[in-house]
Amino acid sequence: MWDDLEEYIENLSNDYSSKNNRKTKIVEIGVGKFQTISDHLRENENIELIMTDIDPANENVVKDDVFNPNMDIYKGADIIFSIRPPGEIQEAIMKIRDEIDCTLIIKPLFNEDLNIKAKGMKLKNYNRASFYIYQKE
């Protein structure tokens, strides 16, 4: 399942890179200690990846609080994604997305609904991965 989500993000990133003739800027919000997807995305030379968390697990993660975000981190982002974000931060993530105007992908816990799906988030099934996406036009 994680490979499928990673593949989807990478394919989307490749589409943006070829359209815009530059690296795709991706920000992962709330990376925590699960960095499997980010570790693989970082290997792609067409991706500029920034990982954020309120409590960074290592030096590769930027400290940021989604309730009081440093918008310089997100400026110019093409894709923001978050894996299993708690329901109480989903609205804050959507506010960042609204200000930046980018694609947002949220992979909730299995069988968990989003608090923000009424705001244009659509359920997407890609191979074995299920997630919500708000796609920038």
DSSP file with accessible surface (Angstrom, degrees, kcal/mol):
  #  RESIDUE AA STRUCTURE BP1 BP2  ACC     N-H-->O    O-->H-N    N-H-->O    O-->H-N    TCO  KAPPA ALPHA  PHI   PSI    X-CA   Y-CA   Z-CA
    1    1 A M     >        0   0   70      0, 0.0     4,-2.0     0, 0.0     5,-0.2   0.000 360.0 360.0 360.0 -44.1    0.0    0.0    0.0
    2    2 A W  H  >  +     0   0   61      1,-0.2     4,-2.7     2,-0.2     5,-0.2   0.885 360.0  54.6 -65.9 -35.9    2.7    2.5    0.9
    3    3 A D  H  > S+     0   0  103      1,-0.2     4,-2.6     2,-0.2    -1,-0.2   0.883 107.6  50.8 -62.2 -37.3    4.5    1.7   -2.4
    4    4 A D  H  > S+     0   0   18      2,-0.2     4,-2.4     1,-0.2    -2,-0.2   0.906 110.8  46.9 -68.3 -41.5    1.3    2.6   -4.2
    5    5 A L  H  X S+     0   0    1     -4,-2.0     4,-2.5     2,-0.2     5,-0.2   0.935 113.5  49.3 -65.2 -44.0    0.9    5.9   -2.5
    6    6 A E  H  X S+     0   0   26     -4,-2.7     4,-2.7     1,-0.2    -2,-0.2   0.928 110.8  50.3 -59.2 -44.9    4.5    6.7   -3.1
    7    7 A E  H  X S+     0   0   80     -4,-2.6     4,-2.8     1,-0.2     5,-0.2   0.910 109.8  50.7 -61.4 -42.6    4.1    5.8   -6.8
    8    8 A Y  H  X S+     0   0   25     -4,-2.4     4,-2.6     2,-0.2     5,-0.2   0.944 112.4  45.8 -61.5 -47.4    1.0    8.0   -7.1
    9    9 A I  H  X S+     0   0    0     -4,-2.5     4,-2.7     1,-0.2    -2,-0.2   0.921 113.8  49.7 -63.3 -41.3    2.8   11.0   -5.6
   10   10 A E  H  X S+     0   0   49     -4,-2.7     4,-2.5    -5,-0.2    -2,-0.2   0.920 111.2  48.3 -65.4 -42.1    5.9   10.4   -7.7
   11   11 A N  H  X S+     0   0   68     -4,-2.8     4,-2.0     2,-0.2    -1,-0.2   0.918 112.8  48.4 -63.1 -42.9    3.8   10.2  -10.9
   12   12 A L  H  X S+     0   0    9     -4,-2.6     4,-2.2    -5,-0.2    -2,-0.2   0.924 111.2  51.2 -62.3 -42.1    1.9   13.4  -10.0
   13   13 A S  H  X S+     0   0    0     -4,-2.7     4,-2.9     1,-0.2    -2,-0.2   0.906 107.3  52.4 -61.6 -43.3    5.2   15.1   -9.3
   14   14 A N  H  X S+     0   0   59     -4,-2.5     4,-2.4     1,-0.2    -1,-0.2   0.893 108.0  52.1 -61.8 -38.1    6.6   14.0  -12.7
   15   15 A D  H  X S+     0   0   92     -4,-2.0     4,-2.0     2,-0.2    -1,-0.2   0.930 112.0  45.5 -61.7 -46.0    3.5   15.5  -14.4
   16   16 A Y  H  X S+     0   0   15     -4,-2.2     4,-2.6     2,-0.2     5,-0.2   0.908 112.1  52.1 -64.8 -42.0    4.1   18.8  -12.6
   17   17 A S  H  X>S+     0   0   11     -4,-2.9     4,-1.5     1,-0.2     5,-0.9   0.917 111.7  45.3 -61.1 -44.2    7.8   18.8  -13.3
   18   18 A S  H  <5S+     0   0   88     -4,-2.4    -1,-0.2     1,-0.2    -2,-0.2   0.879 115.8  47.1 -70.3 -33.9    7.3   18.3  -17.0
   19   19 A K  H  <5S+     0   0  149     -4,-2.0    -2,-0.2    -5,-0.2    -1,-0.2   0.897 122.9  32.9 -69.4 -42.0    4.5   20.9  -17.2
   20   20 A N  H  <5S-     0   0   74     -4,-2.6    -2,-0.2     2,-0.2    -1,-0.2   0.475  98.0-130.9 -98.0  -6.1    6.5   23.5  -15.2
   21   21 A N  T  <5S+     0   0  154     -4,-1.5     2,-0.3    -5,-0.2    -3,-0.2   0.880  76.4  81.9  57.6  40.0   10.0   22.7  -16.4
   22   22 A R  S   <S-     0   0  113     -5,-0.9    -2,-0.2    -6,-0.2    -1,-0.2  -0.959  91.0 -68.2-157.5 171.6   11.3   22.7  -12.8
   23   23 A K        -     0   0  115     -2,-0.3     2,-0.5    -3,-0.1    24,-0.2  -0.362  51.3-116.0 -64.6 148.5   11.5   20.5   -9.8
   24   24 A T  E     -a   47   0A   0     22,-3.0    24,-3.0    54,-0.0     2,-0.6  -0.767  23.8-138.8 -86.6 127.5    8.2   19.7   -8.0
   25   25 A K  E     -a   48   0A  23     -2,-0.5    53,-2.7    51,-0.4    54,-1.9  -0.798  25.4-178.7 -90.6 121.9    8.1   21.1   -4.5
   26   26 A I  E     -ab  49  79A   0     22,-3.0    24,-2.4    -2,-0.6     2,-0.5  -0.978  10.4-166.2-122.7 134.7    6.5   18.7   -2.1
   27   27 A V  E     -ab  50  80A   0     52,-2.3    54,-2.3    -2,-0.4     2,-0.6  -0.985   6.6-156.5-121.4 125.0    6.0   19.3    1.6
   28   28 A E  E     -ab  51  81A   4     22,-2.6    24,-2.9    -2,-0.5     2,-0.5  -0.905  13.7-151.4 -98.3 125.8    5.1   16.5    4.0
   29   29 A I  E    S+a   52   0A   2     52,-2.6    54,-0.4    -2,-0.6    24,-0.2  -0.822  73.0   6.5 -99.1 132.1    3.3   17.7    7.1
   30   30 A G  S    S+     0   0   30     22,-0.7    23,-0.2    -2,-0.5    -1,-0.2   0.922  70.5 170.8  69.5  47.5    3.5   15.8   10.4
   31   31 A V    >   +     0   0    5     21,-2.5     3,-0.8    -3,-0.4    22,-0.1   0.820  11.6 172.1 -64.0 -31.7    6.1   13.3    9.2
   32   32 A G  T 3   -     0   0   24     20,-0.3    25,-0.4     1,-0.2    -1,-0.2  -0.258  64.9 -42.2  58.0-141.7    6.8   11.9   12.6
   33   33 A K  T 3  S+     0   0  180      1,-0.1     2,-1.1    23,-0.1    -1,-0.2   0.566 117.4  92.4 -97.8 -10.2    9.0    8.8   12.6
   34   34 A F    <   +     0   0   53     -3,-0.8     4,-0.2     1,-0.2     3,-0.1  -0.726  41.3 148.5 -87.8  98.6    7.4    7.2    9.6
   35   35 A Q     >  +     0   0   17     -2,-1.1     4,-3.0     1,-0.1     5,-0.2   0.148  26.4 115.4-119.8  20.9    9.6    8.5    6.7
   36   36 A T  H  > S+     0   0   59      2,-0.2     4,-1.5     1,-0.2     5,-0.2   0.924  82.5  41.7 -59.1 -48.7    9.4    5.6    4.3
   37   37 A I  H  > S+     0   0    1      1,-0.2     4,-2.6     2,-0.2     5,-0.2   0.951 117.0  47.9 -66.2 -46.9    7.6    7.5    1.6
   38   38 A S  H  > S+     0   0    0      1,-0.2     4,-2.5     2,-0.2    -2,-0.2   0.888 106.3  57.8 -62.1 -39.3    9.7   10.7    2.0
   39   39 A D  H  X S+     0   0   68     -4,-3.0     4,-0.5     1,-0.2    -1,-0.2   0.907 112.2  41.4 -58.7 -39.3   12.9    8.7    2.0
   40   40 A H  H >< S+     0   0   70     -4,-1.5     3,-0.9    -5,-0.2     4,-0.4   0.895 112.9  52.3 -76.3 -39.8   12.1    7.4   -1.4
   41   41 A L  H >< S+     0   0    0     -4,-2.6     3,-1.7     1,-0.2    -2,-0.2   0.872 101.5  62.2 -63.2 -34.9   10.7   10.6   -2.8
   42   42 A R  H 3< S+     0   0   96     -4,-2.5    -1,-0.2     1,-0.3    -2,-0.2   0.776  94.8  62.4 -62.3 -25.5   13.9   12.4   -1.7
   43   43 A E  T << S+     0   0  152     -3,-0.9     2,-0.5    -4,-0.5    -1,-0.3   0.663  81.4  96.6 -74.3 -16.2   15.8   10.1   -4.1
   44   44 A N    X   -     0   0   22     -3,-1.7     3,-1.8    -4,-0.4    -3,-0.0  -0.649  67.2-151.4 -80.3 121.0   14.0   11.6   -7.1
   45   45 A E  T 3  S+     0   0  155     -2,-0.5    -1,-0.1     1,-0.3   -22,-0.1   0.652  93.4  60.0 -69.1 -12.8   16.1   14.3   -8.7
   46   46 A N  T 3  S+     0   0   69    -23,-0.1   -22,-3.0   -24,-0.0     2,-0.4   0.286  94.1  81.8 -95.2   9.2   12.9   16.1   -9.9
   47   47 A I  E <   -a   24   0A  10     -3,-1.8     2,-0.6   -24,-0.2   -22,-0.2  -0.965  57.3-162.0-121.3 131.2   11.6   16.6   -6.4
   48   48 A E  E     -a   25   0A  90    -24,-3.0   -22,-3.0    -2,-0.4     2,-0.5  -0.960  27.4-166.0-101.7 113.1   12.4   19.2   -3.8
   49   49 A L  E     -a   26   0A  34     -2,-0.6     2,-0.4   -24,-0.2   -22,-0.2  -0.884  16.7-177.6-111.5 132.2   11.1   17.6   -0.6
   50   50 A I  E     -a   27   0A  33    -24,-2.4   -22,-2.6    -2,-0.5     2,-0.4  -0.997  10.0-160.0-124.0 128.4   10.6   19.3    2.7
   51   51 A M  E     -ac  28  61A   6      9,-0.6    11,-3.4    -2,-0.4     2,-0.3  -0.914  12.1-171.9-108.0 135.7    9.4   17.3    5.8
   52   52 A T  E     +ac  29  62A   1    -24,-2.9   -21,-2.5    -2,-0.4   -22,-0.7  -0.907  12.7 160.1-126.5 155.8    7.8   19.1    8.7
   53   53 A D  E     - c   0  63A  22      9,-1.9    11,-1.6    -2,-0.3    12,-0.0  -0.944  44.7-124.6-165.2 151.7    6.7   18.2   12.2
   54   54 A I  S    S+     0   0   87      1,-0.3    11,-0.1    -2,-0.3     9,-0.1   0.797 115.5  29.9 -68.0 -27.4    5.9   19.9   15.5
   55   55 A D  S    S-     0   0  119      7,-0.1    -1,-0.3     9,-0.1     7,-0.1  -0.751  93.3-143.8-133.7  82.8    8.5   17.6   17.1
   56   56 A P        -     0   0   40      0, 0.0   -23,-0.1     0, 0.0     3,-0.1  -0.195   5.6-154.4 -56.1 135.0   11.2   16.7   14.5
   57   57 A A  S    S-     0   0   45    -25,-0.4     2,-0.3     1,-0.1   -24,-0.1   0.694  74.2  -5.2 -81.4 -22.6   12.5   13.2   14.8
   58   58 A N  S >  S-     0   0   51      3,-0.0     3,-1.6     4,-0.0    -1,-0.1  -0.934  85.6 -81.0-158.6-178.5   15.8   14.1   13.2
   59   59 A E  T 3  S+     0   0  167     -2,-0.3    -2,-0.0     1,-0.3     0, 0.0   0.608 117.3  67.3 -71.7 -10.9   17.8   16.9   11.4
   60   60 A N  T 3  S+     0   0   79      2,-0.1    -9,-0.6   -10,-0.0     2,-0.5   0.531  88.8  80.2 -82.9  -6.3   16.1   16.2    8.1
   61   61 A V  E <  S-c   51   0A  10     -3,-1.6     2,-0.4   -11,-0.1    -9,-0.2  -0.887  74.3-139.4-109.0 131.1   12.7   17.4    9.5
   62   62 A V  E     -c   52   0A  62    -11,-3.4    -9,-1.9    -2,-0.5     2,-0.4  -0.720  22.5-120.4 -88.0 133.9   11.8   21.1    9.8
   63   63 A K  E     +c   53   0A 138     -2,-0.4     2,-0.3   -11,-0.2    -9,-0.2  -0.583  48.1 152.2 -74.8 126.8   10.0   22.2   13.0
   64   64 A D        -     0   0   15    -11,-1.6     2,-0.6    -2,-0.4   -34,-0.1  -0.970  37.9-143.9-156.2 145.4    6.6   23.7   12.2
   65   65 A D    >   -     0   0   60      3,-0.5     3,-1.6    -2,-0.3    -2,-0.0  -0.952   9.9-152.4-110.7 115.3    3.3   24.1   13.9
   66   66 A V  T 3  S+     0   0   16     -2,-0.6    -1,-0.1     1,-0.3    30,-0.1   0.729  96.8  59.3 -63.6 -19.7    0.4   23.9   11.5
   67   67 A F  T 3  S+     0   0  128      1,-0.3    -1,-0.3    -3,-0.0    22,-0.0   0.688 125.1  19.4 -80.1 -19.2   -1.7   26.1   13.8
   68   68 A N  S <  S-     0   0  131     -3,-1.6    -3,-0.5     2,-0.0    -1,-0.3  -0.504  96.4-171.9-142.0  66.8    0.9   28.8   13.5
   69   69 A P        -     0   0   37      0, 0.0     2,-1.1     0, 0.0    -3,-0.1  -0.274  30.8-127.4 -73.4 148.7    2.7   27.8   10.3
   70   70 A N    >>  -     0   0   77      1,-0.2     3,-1.8     2,-0.0     4,-0.6  -0.808  25.4-163.1 -84.9  98.9    5.8   29.4    8.8
   71   71 A M  H 3> S+     0   0   38     -2,-1.1     4,-1.7     1,-0.3     3,-0.3   0.695  79.7  74.8 -66.9 -16.5    4.3   30.0    5.4
   72   72 A D  H 34 S+     0   0  112      1,-0.2    -1,-0.3     2,-0.2    -2,-0.0   0.833  91.6  58.0 -61.7 -30.3    7.8   30.4    3.9
   73   73 A I  H <4 S+     0   0   18     -3,-1.8    -1,-0.2     1,-0.2    -2,-0.2   0.902 113.7  36.5 -63.1 -39.7    8.2   26.6    4.1
   74   74 A Y  H >< S+     0   0    0     -4,-0.6     3,-2.5    -3,-0.3    -2,-0.2   0.653  84.6 121.6 -92.6 -17.6    5.1   26.1    2.0
   75   75 A K  T 3< S+     0   0  139     -4,-1.7    25,-0.1     1,-0.3    -3,-0.0  -0.211  85.1  10.6 -53.8 128.5    5.5   28.9   -0.5
   76   76 A G  T 3  S+     0   0   48      1,-0.3   -51,-0.4    24,-0.2    -1,-0.3   0.499  89.4 154.7  81.4   5.3    5.6   27.6   -4.0
   77   77 A A    <   -     0   0    4     -3,-2.5    -1,-0.3     1,-0.2   -51,-0.2  -0.405  29.1-170.4 -68.0 138.4    4.6   24.0   -3.0
   78   78 A D  S    S+     0   0    6    -53,-2.7    25,-2.4     1,-0.3     2,-0.4   0.759  75.5  22.4 -91.7 -35.6    3.0   22.0   -5.7
   79   79 A I  E     -bd  26 103A   0    -54,-1.9   -52,-2.3    23,-0.2     2,-0.4  -1.000  59.0-172.7-137.5 133.8    2.0   19.1   -3.4
   80   80 A I  E     +bd  27 104A   0     23,-2.7    25,-2.4    -2,-0.4     2,-0.3  -0.985  17.1 177.7-118.3 135.5    1.4   18.9    0.3
   81   81 A F  E     -bd  28 105A   1    -54,-2.3   -52,-2.6    -2,-0.4     2,-0.3  -0.975  13.5-171.7-139.0 156.0    0.7   15.5    1.8
   82   82 A S  E     - d   0 106A   1     23,-1.9    25,-2.5    -2,-0.3     2,-0.6  -0.986  14.1-145.8-146.3 133.7    0.1   14.1    5.3
   83   83 A I  E    S- d   0 107A  13    -54,-0.4   -49,-0.1    -2,-0.3    26,-0.1  -0.910  79.3 -18.4-105.9 121.5   -0.1   10.5    6.4
   84   84 A R  S    S-     0   0  104     23,-4.7    -1,-0.2    -2,-0.6     3,-0.1   0.863  79.6-176.3  54.0  48.7   -2.5    9.7    9.3
   85   85 A P        -     0   0    3      0, 0.0    24,-0.2     0, 0.0    -1,-0.2  -0.533  33.1-104.9 -73.3 139.6   -2.9   13.3   10.6
   86   86 A P    >>  -     0   0   61      0, 0.0     3,-1.9     0, 0.0     4,-0.7  -0.294  29.7-114.3 -58.6 147.7   -5.0   13.6   13.7
   87   87 A G  H >> S+     0   0   15      1,-0.3     3,-0.8     2,-0.2     4,-0.6   0.831 112.1  64.3 -53.9 -34.2   -8.5   14.9   13.0
   88   88 A E  H 34 S+     0   0  142      1,-0.2     4,-0.3     2,-0.1    -1,-0.3   0.695 105.6  43.1 -71.1 -15.0   -7.8   18.1   15.0
   89   89 A I  H <> S+     0   0   28     -3,-1.9     4,-2.2     2,-0.1    -1,-0.2   0.549  89.3  87.3-104.4  -4.9   -5.0   19.3   12.6
   90   90 A Q  H <X S+     0   0    1     -3,-0.8     4,-2.2    -4,-0.7     5,-0.2   0.892  87.8  51.2 -62.8 -39.7   -6.7   18.5    9.3
   91   91 A E  H  X S+     0   0   67     -4,-0.6     4,-2.0     1,-0.2    -1,-0.2   0.908 109.4  50.9 -63.7 -40.0   -8.5   21.9    9.2
   92   92 A A  H  > S+     0   0   10     -4,-0.3     4,-1.8     2,-0.2    -1,-0.2   0.894 108.9  51.5 -65.0 -38.4   -5.2   23.6    9.8
   93   93 A I  H  X S+     0   0    0     -4,-2.2     4,-2.4     1,-0.2    -1,-0.2   0.920 108.6  51.3 -63.6 -41.6   -3.6   21.6    6.9
   94   94 A M  H  X S+     0   0    1     -4,-2.2     4,-2.9     1,-0.2    -2,-0.2   0.886 106.0  55.1 -65.2 -35.0   -6.5   22.6    4.6
   95   95 A K  H  X S+     0   0  135     -4,-2.0     4,-2.0     2,-0.2    -1,-0.2   0.900 108.2  48.7 -64.4 -39.8   -5.9   26.3    5.5
   96   96 A I  H  X S+     0   0    3     -4,-1.8     4,-2.3     2,-0.2     5,-0.3   0.945 111.9  49.6 -62.5 -46.5   -2.3   26.0    4.5
   97   97 A R  H  X>S+     0   0   11     -4,-2.4     4,-2.9     1,-0.2     5,-0.7   0.919 109.0  52.3 -58.4 -42.5   -3.4   24.4    1.2
   98   98 A D  H  <5S+     0   0   80     -4,-2.9    -1,-0.2     1,-0.2    -2,-0.2   0.894 111.6  46.0 -62.4 -40.1   -5.9   27.1    0.6
   99   99 A E  H  <5S+     0   0  140     -4,-2.0    -1,-0.2     1,-0.2    -2,-0.2   0.878 120.4  38.1 -71.8 -36.7   -3.3   29.8    1.0
  100  100 A I  H  <5S-     0   0   32     -4,-2.3    -2,-0.2    -5,-0.2    -1,-0.2   0.778  96.7-140.9 -84.4 -28.8   -0.7   28.1   -1.1
  101  101 A D  T  <5 +     0   0   84     -4,-2.9     2,-0.3    -5,-0.3    -3,-0.2   0.998  52.0 130.4  60.7  67.5   -3.2   26.8   -3.8
  102  102 A C      < -     0   0    0     -5,-0.7     2,-0.3    34,-0.0   -23,-0.2  -0.797  64.9 -75.2-135.4 178.7   -1.6   23.4   -4.3
  103  103 A T  E     -d   79   0A   0    -25,-2.4   -23,-2.7    -2,-0.3     2,-0.4  -0.627  44.5-157.8 -78.4 138.4   -2.6   19.7   -4.4
  104  104 A L  E     -dE  80 134A   0     30,-2.6    30,-2.6    -2,-0.3     2,-0.4  -0.977   9.5-173.3-122.0 130.8   -3.3   18.2   -1.0
  105  105 A I  E     -dE  81 133A   2    -25,-2.4   -23,-1.9    -2,-0.4     2,-0.4  -0.993   2.7-176.6-122.9 126.9   -3.1   14.5   -0.3
  106  106 A I  E     -dE  82 132A   0     26,-2.5    26,-3.0    -2,-0.4   -23,-0.2  -0.993  11.0-165.9-125.4 126.2   -4.2   13.0    3.1
  107  107 A K  E     -d   83   0A  15    -25,-2.5   -23,-4.7    -2,-0.4    24,-0.1  -0.910  20.7-163.9-107.3  99.7   -3.9    9.4    3.9
  108  108 A P        -     0   0    8      0, 0.0     3,-0.1     0, 0.0    22,-0.1  -0.257  34.1 -75.5 -76.4 171.5   -6.0    8.9    7.1
  109  109 A L  S >  S-     0   0   90    -24,-0.2     3,-2.2     1,-0.2   -25,-0.0  -0.300  72.5 -74.0 -57.2 151.2   -5.9    6.0    9.4
  110  110 A F  T 3  S+     0   0  168      1,-0.3    -1,-0.2    -3,-0.1     3,-0.1  -0.240 120.1   5.2 -51.6 131.0   -7.6    2.9    8.0
  111  111 A N  T 3  S+     0   0  143      1,-0.2     2,-0.4    -3,-0.1    -1,-0.3   0.642  99.6 131.8  66.5  17.8  -11.4    3.3    8.1
  112  112 A E    <   -     0   0   64     -3,-2.2    -1,-0.2    -4,-0.0     2,-0.2  -0.837  48.8-141.0-101.4 137.3  -11.1    6.9    9.3
  113  113 A D        -     0   0  100     -2,-0.4     2,-0.3    -3,-0.1    -4,-0.1  -0.559  21.7-111.0 -87.0 160.3  -13.1    9.7    7.7
  114  114 A L        -     0   0    9     -2,-0.2     3,-0.5     1,-0.1     4,-0.1  -0.657   7.1-143.9 -87.3 147.5  -11.7   13.2    7.1
  115  115 A N  S    S+     0   0  112     -2,-0.3     3,-0.2     1,-0.2    -1,-0.1   0.637 102.6  42.7 -77.2 -15.4  -13.0   16.1    9.0
  116  116 A I  S > >S+     0   0    1      1,-0.1     3,-2.4     2,-0.1     5,-0.6   0.248  72.5 112.7-117.8  13.6  -12.5   18.2    5.9
  117  117 A K  G > 5S+     0   0   92     -3,-0.5     3,-0.7     1,-0.3     4,-0.3   0.773  71.6  66.5 -65.7 -18.6  -13.9   16.0    3.1
  118  118 A A  G 3 5S+     0   0  102      1,-0.2    -1,-0.3    -3,-0.2    -2,-0.1   0.615  87.1  73.7 -73.3  -8.4  -16.8   18.4    2.5
  119  119 A K  G < 5S-     0   0   98     -3,-2.4    -1,-0.2     1,-0.0    -2,-0.1  -0.049 130.9 -72.9 -98.2  32.3  -14.2   21.0    1.3
  120  120 A G  T < 5S+     0   0   33     -3,-0.7     2,-0.3     1,-0.3    15,-0.3   0.448  86.8 141.5  98.1  -1.3  -13.5   19.4   -2.0
  121  121 A M      < -     0   0   10     -5,-0.6     2,-0.4    -4,-0.3    -1,-0.3  -0.585  33.1-162.1 -74.0 135.0  -11.4   16.4   -0.9
  122  122 A K  E     -F  133   0A 144     11,-2.6    11,-2.4    -2,-0.3     2,-0.3  -0.950  21.6-113.3-122.0 142.0  -12.2   13.3   -2.9
  123  123 A L  E     -F  132   0A  99     -2,-0.4     2,-0.4     9,-0.2     9,-0.2  -0.535  35.3-167.4 -70.7 131.9  -11.5    9.7   -2.1
  124  124 A K  E     -F  131   0A  79      7,-3.5     7,-2.4    -2,-0.3     2,-0.5  -0.986  11.1-161.5-125.2 130.6   -9.0    8.3   -4.5
  125  125 A N  E     +F  130   0A 103     -2,-0.4     2,-0.5     5,-0.2     5,-0.2  -0.973  12.8 175.3-109.6 122.5   -8.2    4.6   -4.9
  126  126 A Y  E >   -F  129   0A  48      3,-3.1     3,-2.9    -2,-0.5     2,-0.1  -0.957  63.7 -57.5-130.3 108.8   -4.9    3.9   -6.6
  127  127 A N  T 3  S-     0   0  110     -2,-0.5  -122,-0.0     1,-0.3     0, 0.0  -0.368 122.8 -17.8  52.2-117.9   -3.9    0.2   -6.7
  128  128 A R  T 3  S+     0   0  167     -2,-0.1     2,-0.4    -3,-0.1    -1,-0.3   0.418 120.2  95.2 -95.5   1.7   -4.0   -0.8   -3.1
  129  129 A A  E <   - F   0 126A   0     -3,-2.9    -3,-3.1  -128,-0.1     2,-0.4  -0.788  50.6-171.4 -97.2 135.5   -3.8    2.7   -1.7
  130  130 A S  E     + F   0 125A  47     -2,-0.4     2,-0.3    -5,-0.2    -5,-0.2  -0.993  23.1 141.7-122.2 132.3   -6.8    4.7   -0.6
  131  131 A F  E     - F   0 124A   0     -7,-2.4    -7,-3.5    -2,-0.4     2,-0.4  -0.952  46.6-103.0-157.8 170.3   -6.4    8.4    0.2
  132  132 A Y  E     -EF 106 123A  22    -26,-3.0   -26,-2.5    -2,-0.3     2,-0.4  -0.846  35.2-171.8-104.6 144.5   -8.1   11.8   -0.1
  133  133 A I  E     -EF 105 122A  12    -11,-2.4   -11,-2.6    -2,-0.4     2,-0.5  -0.994  24.1-165.9-139.7 140.0   -7.0   14.3   -2.6
  134  134 A Y  E     -E  104   0A  67    -30,-2.6   -30,-2.6    -2,-0.4     2,-0.5  -0.975  30.5-152.9-116.6 106.4   -7.8   17.9   -3.4
  135  135 A Q        -     0   0   77     -2,-0.5     2,-0.2   -15,-0.3   -32,-0.1  -0.745   9.4-130.8 -93.9 127.0   -6.2   18.4   -6.8
  136  136 A K              0   0   76     -2,-0.5   -33,-0.1   -58,-0.2   -34,-0.0  -0.490 360.0 360.0 -67.2 137.7   -5.0   21.8   -8.0
  137  137 A E              0   0  210     -2,-0.2    -1,-0.1   -35,-0.1   -34,-0.0  -0.366 360.0 360.0 -73.3 360.0   -6.4   22.5  -11.4
